[in-house]
Amino acid sequence: MKPITPLLPPRLRPGDTIGIVSPSTPVNVELDGQFRNGVRFLESLGFKCSRWIYNPAAKKSEGKQGELGI
């Protein structure tokens, strides 16, 4: 049997966009600081961040960027 070669995507480079998704629950007050720190860290590495946050009022995930005002 021939060995399977893993299929790897290209490496992320500064300037690339990383999508941050919260599909099931919103980022609550307790986690907001950790969320912001994570975004700042990724941005400090040169990445752009696209944020898609769950909207509990609509009871579904909506493509709302920057709902936290970050």
Secondary structure, DSSP 8 states (H G I E B T S, - for coil): -------------TT-EEEEEE-SS---HHHHHHHHHHHHHHHHTT-EEEEEEEETTTTEE---TTTT--
